[in-house]
Amino acid sequence: MEELLSFNRLVKDAEERLMKDLKWAGLSWDEGPDCGGPYGPYRQSERLPVYQEHVQTLLDHDHAYRCFCTPEQLESQKRELHEAGKPTIYPGTCRSIDAAESDRRAKAGESHVVRFKSDKFGRPKLHDAIYGRFQKKDMEEDFILMKTDGFPTYHLANVVDDHLMKITHVIRGEEWLISTPKHVALYEAFGWQPPTFAHLGLLVDLDGSKLSKRNDSVNISKYQTGGTFPMALLSWLANLGSSFKRDVQPPRTVEDMANALTFKFTRGGIKLNLSKLEYFNNRYRDAMLWKPVPALADQEAKLIDQHLTQPILNEVEAITNGSMESAELTSRSWRLPLELVPTLADPTRKGQYVYKALVSKQGGFQSPSDLISQHPYLFWRVPLDVYKTSLAKAWPEPKVLDALEEAISQESSWNGDCSQVMQAIQSKVEPLGVDQLTIHNELRLIAAGGRDVVSQSSSRMFALLGRDEWAHRLNVVKELLSELK
């Protein structure tokens, strides 16, 4: 619903961008300016006759009146009240104008607003779903319903729209709680039943300061381009000031999220905790990779490709061609020129290879960049300098190298999860006194370039890199050993 009531405040393409952002986040709607519905039109600027009709109803029932005071007169009245030590609220100057005179002046084109006769409804009470019973101590002033340009204020528009569109629950920021008695009075004036109100705490920065539109944290493009999954963003937002039920799985759909919510909300400012967003993002990502849901397969495959696979491929390409530098890789002797793993150099297979790398990385990772910097051996062949540094520290166990070479020759073992490859190596060297830790360390040396490198399990590396790549890396190490003898 467009609630920028002045054309002067409308931003070009704002509506289109807003709906595009909502759709990116996985939100859909049954009614709206783009899809229609039984209660349209859905732009307030297109509903002016509706508001004018309802203002006229209030005028006819003596619940409102026209105010012809000029801005200069209003300022003078405010100054006089201030100097007299009285509240600087509108004193009701035009309430005494009779209806006939008011109609005549309005028809003559005299500029005016329409004000509500607040004192006729006392101090309205309401029950807020979060704040409980609420009633202001002071009477409301005669607030404006219709402005001089013929556009309604929010107070009138939201009440009329919510009633006519059969809204049952109004959920909004707590800054509107102070104005809700005005809205309750309007519902009473029209003879309508008010909806349920729930006023949520405002989002604030970690230092408690109010977020503004200039704050980068409120710009959704930051999350769209920063690797945030839409469902993770929604889960994070839903948890700000609230929480999910215990032991629930990461929500995969809006329906899952709704079912997981406790609907218990804190009062007051809610700090925007970005580390919690990272937590939700990682949980959602891991759930997609390791616990696929058949009904969501196509949708989530697109998300994985957009947020993980393509960013990884782009960064690997940039590092390979030298247009991007990774200080972490360089510090560990992974310097240019770097040779891509052959599967990554194949346009028809590289996407599936990265997906397999993502799925195989049990235990999670923080970002695509982290996966690349922590596990470069998955994307490039190990540089000779990396091997030389590791070989200089300790000579590899020959029995493991021989067992690996024999396992590579058994092509039929390199199927599925390649567990048979690992079993063949273990059965060969364990009887010779080689323990499992040594086996894994030497295999890690071959595959990743070092015994102390953080890596996948040996079985996963067999399955991911494949028989031909293991054969290549083993041959490189054996040739270096021959040179170093």
Protein Blocks (a to p, Z undefined) as FASTA:
>chain_A
ZZbfbfklpcghklmmmmmmmmmnopacfbdjkngpjkbcfbfklmmmmmmmmmmmmmmn
opaccdfbdfklmmmmmmmmmmnopacddehlmmmpcfklmmmmmmnopacdddddfkln
opaddddfklopaddfbdcddddfbdfkopacfklmmmmmmmmnopabdcddfklmmmmm
mmmmmmmmnopacdddddddddddfkopacdfklmklmmklmmmnopafklmmmmmmmgo
pacdehiacdfbfklmmmmpgoiacedjddddfklmmmmmmmmmmmmmmmccfklmmmmm
mmmmmmmmmmmmmmmmmmmnopaccfklmmnopacdddddfklmpmklmmmmmmmmmmmm
ghiafbfklmmmmmmmlmmccdfklmmmmmmmoccdfklmmmmmmmmmmmmlmgcjlmmm
mmmmmmmmmmnopafklmmmmmmmmmnopakbccddfklmmmmnommlmmmmmmmmmmmm
mmmZZ
